[in-house]
Amino acid sequence: MLVLDDPSGESARLAERVQSRLEEIGVYRREARPWLPHVTVLRFRERPRLSPPLPEIPPFAPSGAAAFLSRLHPSGVRYEVLESCPLGM
């Protein structure tokens, strides 16, 4: 997981609006822990036994964002982009 800086608080405000709206329409239940701006890089079904060193990642500015719907299939996960938008400059 890459944790993102949010010095302006804009991503936290966006997350609050999205979570509130999804709760209003009854399709989301907010987690007890506070929202953390991040990007999930990969997931494992079970905890891996490997502990590779983490690479140094310089600061970067994302150019866009997307909301995905993931569906499990026998051949693996399929992702569908529900909405996307440009970010930044």
Backbone torsions as a table, in degrees:
resi	resn	phi	psi	omega
1	MET	NA	133.9	173.3
2	LEU	-101.4	119.4	177.7
3	VAL	-88.4	133.1	-174.3
4	LEU	-103.8	143.2	173.2
5	ASP	-72.7	146.2	177.8
6	ASP	-139.2	60.4	-174.3
7	PRO	-60.9	-30.6	-179.4
8	SER	-83.6	-16.5	-177.1
9	GLY	79.7	4.3	-177.0
10	GLU	-63.4	-42.4	-179.3
11	SER	-68.1	-34.7	176.9
12	ALA	-65.6	-39.3	177.9
13	ARG	-66.9	-40.5	177.1
14	LEU	-62.6	-45.7	179.4
15	ALA	-60.0	-41.0	179.1
16	GLU	-61.9	-44.6	179.3
17	ARG	-63.5	-44.7	-179.1
18	VAL	-64.4	-48.0	-179.0
19	GLN	-62.5	-42.9	179.6
20	SER	-61.6	-44.8	-179.4
21	ARG	-65.0	-42.7	178.9
22	LEU	-64.4	-36.6	175.6
23	GLU	-65.1	-41.5	-179.9
24	GLU	-58.8	-38.3	-178.1
25	ILE	-91.1	1.9	171.6
26	GLY	79.3	24.9	-179.0
27	VAL	-114.9	9.9	-175.7
28	TYR	-151.3	141.6	171.9
29	ARG	-121.7	120.6	-176.7
30	ARG	-63.8	142.0	176.0
31	GLU	-76.1	156.3	179.7
32	ALA	-71.2	-32.3	-179.1
33	ARG	-77.0	153.2	179.7
34	PRO	-67.0	152.7	179.7
35	TRP	-68.2	140.1	-179.5
36	LEU	-123.9	118.0	177.8
37	PRO	-67.4	120.6	-176.0
38	HIS	-157.6	167.8	173.0
39	VAL	-124.7	124.5	175.8
40	THR	-82.0	120.3	-176.3
41	VAL	-86.9	-41.6	177.1
42	LEU	-159.2	162.2	178.6
43	ARG	-132.3	154.8	175.5
44	PHE	-122.9	144.4	174.2
45	ARG	-67.0	-40.5	177.8
46	GLU	-126.4	156.2	179.9
47	ARG	-60.4	124.5	-178.7
48	PRO	-71.9	153.0	177.9
49	ARG	-86.8	-13.1	-179.0
50	LEU	-82.1	150.6	174.8
51	SER	-135.1	68.2	-178.4
52	PRO	-68.5	152.7	177.2
53	PRO	-66.3	144.8	179.5
54	LEU	-82.2	137.7	179.4
55	PRO	-75.1	154.2	172.6
56	GLU	-76.2	128.3	179.7
57	ILE	-119.0	117.5	-180.0
58	PRO	-71.1	161.7	176.5
59	PRO	-56.7	146.6	178.3
60	PHE	-147.0	161.4	178.3
61	ALA	-117.5	117.0	179.2
62	PRO	-66.5	146.4	-179.1
63	SER	-94.6	-14.8	-179.1
64	GLY	-163.5	171.4	177.9
65	ALA	-139.5	154.1	179.5
66	ALA	-147.2	148.3	172.4
67	ALA	-103.2	126.7	-177.1
68	PHE	-112.1	148.4	168.0
69	LEU	-108.3	125.1	178.7
70	SER	-106.6	136.0	179.2
71	ARG	-125.9	129.0	178.1
72	LEU	-81.2	132.4	177.0
73	HIS	-130.6	159.1	178.4
74	PRO	-55.1	-30.6	-179.2
75	SER	-86.5	-4.2	-179.7
76	GLY	131.8	-176.4	-178.3
77	VAL	-80.7	139.6	173.1
78	ARG	-116.6	135.4	-178.1
79	TYR	-111.2	137.6	177.6
80	GLU	-122.6	127.6	177.2
81	VAL	-76.7	120.4	178.7
82	LEU	-88.2	-43.5	178.3
83	GLU	-149.5	150.3	174.2
84	SER	-145.4	157.1	179.1
85	CYS	-153.8	151.1	175.7
86	PRO	-75.2	153.1	176.8
87	LEU	-127.1	166.2	171.8
88	GLY	77.0	-146.9	-171.1
89	MET	-80.7	NA	NA
